[in-house]
C-alpha cells in the first residue's frame, strides 16, 4: 500500500499519543472542509483520503484496542458527512468543534 504519510506509516504514528493522533486527523479534516468550501472537490477528496489513512493507522495502533468502537464510529460519521447522505446531520461547525479540543490539548502537551 502506498501511504501519503510515509514517515507516520513507518512507525512514527505509534509514538504519538491518541490526543496527538486525533489532532493530526483533525488537521486533515479541516483541510477537507476548507477545500470543499472553496469549491475544489478534488483537493477536498485528497484531504479526506489522507484523513482516512490516519484513522486507519490509529485503528491499527494496538494501544487503542479498547477504543476501536469510538474510532471506527468517527470514520463512519466522517464518511457519511463527506460522501454519504449525511444521515448523522453533521456540519463544518460540529467537526471543527470536535477536533479543536484535540488540537488544543495536543498543543498544551507540547509546551
C-alpha positions in Angstrom: 0.0 0.0 0.0 1.2 3.5 -0.8 0.9 6.0 2.0 0.7 9.7 1.8 2.1 10.0 5.3 5.2 7.8 4.7 7.1 8.5 7.9 3.9 8.2 10.1 3.0 4.9 8.5 6.6 3.6 9.0 6.0 3.7 12.8 6.2 7.3 13.9 2.4 7.4 14.2 2.6 5.0 17.1 4.9 7.3 19.0 2.1 9.9 19.2 -0.5 9.9 21.9 -4.1 9.4 21.0 -4.7 13.1 21.5 -1.9 14.0 19.1 -3.2 11.4 16.6 -6.7 12.9 16.7 -5.3 16.4 16.4 -3.5 15.4 13.2 -6.6 13.8 11.9 -8.5 17.0 12.7 -6.0 19.0 10.6 -6.7 16.9 7.6 -10.5 17.2 8.2 -10.1 20.9 8.4 -8.3 20.9 5.0 -11.0 18.8 3.5 -13.7 21.2 4.8 -11.8 24.3 3.6 -11.3 22.9 0.1 -14.9 21.9 0.0 -16.0 25.4 0.9 -13.6 26.8 -1.8 -15.3 24.7 -4.4 -12.4 22.3 -5.0 -13.8 18.8 -4.7 -10.5 17.2 -5.9 -8.4 18.7 -3.1 -11.2 18.1 -0.6 -11.3 14.4 -1.6 -7.5 14.1 -1.3 -7.6 15.6 2.2 -10.4 13.1 3.1 -8.2 10.3 1.8 -5.3 11.4 4.0 -7.8 11.6 6.9 -8.9 8.0 6.3 -5.3 6.9 6.1 -4.6 8.5 9.5 -7.7 6.9 11.0 -6.6 3.5 9.7 -3.2 4.0 11.3 -4.9 4.8 14.6 -7.2 1.8 14.3 -4.1 -0.4 13.7 -2.3 1.0 16.8 -2.6 -1.8 19.4 -2.7 0.7 22.3 -6.3 1.7 21.2 -7.9 -1.7 21.2 -10.4 -0.6 23.9 -11.3 2.5 21.8 -12.0 0.9 18.5 -15.7 1.4 18.6 -15.3 5.2 19.0 -12.6 5.5 16.4 -14.5 3.4 13.8 -17.6 5.4 14.5 -15.6 8.6 13.8 -14.6 7.1 10.4 -18.3 6.1 9.7 -19.7 9.6 10.5 -16.9 11.4 8.6 -17.6 9.2 5.5 -21.3 9.9 5.9 -20.7 13.6 6.0 -18.3 13.8 3.1 -19.5 11.0 0.8 -22.9 9.8 2.1 -26.3 11.3 2.7 -25.2 12.9 6.0 -27.7 10.8 8.0 -26.0 11.9 11.2 -26.6 15.6 10.2 -23.1 16.7 11.0 -21.7 20.0 9.6 -18.5 22.0 9.5 -19.1 23.6 12.8 -19.5 20.3 14.6 -16.3 18.9 13.1 -14.3 21.9 13.9 -15.6 21.9 17.5 -14.9 18.2 17.9 -11.3 18.4 16.7 -10.5 21.7 18.2 -10.4 20.1 21.6 -7.8 17.6 20.5 -5.7 20.3 18.8 -5.8 22.4 21.9 -4.9 19.5 24.2 -2.0 18.4 22.0 -0.7 21.9 21.9 -0.7 22.1 25.7 1.2 18.9 25.9 4.0 20.3 23.6 4.6 23.3 25.8 
